[in-house]
Amino acid sequence: MCILYSIITNQAAITALFRVVNRFVGNLAPMPGVFPGYPAPVIRNTDGGTELTMMRWGMPPPRTGGPPVTIGERAGVAVDIGAAR
């Protein structure tokens, strides 16, 4: 299931609310829809302080290559299938 997000506020309001030190998004236009796979503004903490930057929004693409990984039903941790047998 996917939730649709929208950004209707301006960049000055975002930087004031989250006390952003560095801004790397340029001129941030309103985004009526933020869809998976498209860039969206993200606030993150770095060694230089809080920054506002653009990142690809959504879940990472599926893993290719390497051993298969499953999530343990009871433990809730990633387990190598080969080691679990």
Secondary structure, 3 states (H helix, E strand, C coil): CCCCEEECCCHHHHHHHHCCCEECCCCCCCEEEECCCCEEEEEEEECCEEEEEEEECCCCCCCCCCCCEEECCCCCCEEEHHHHC
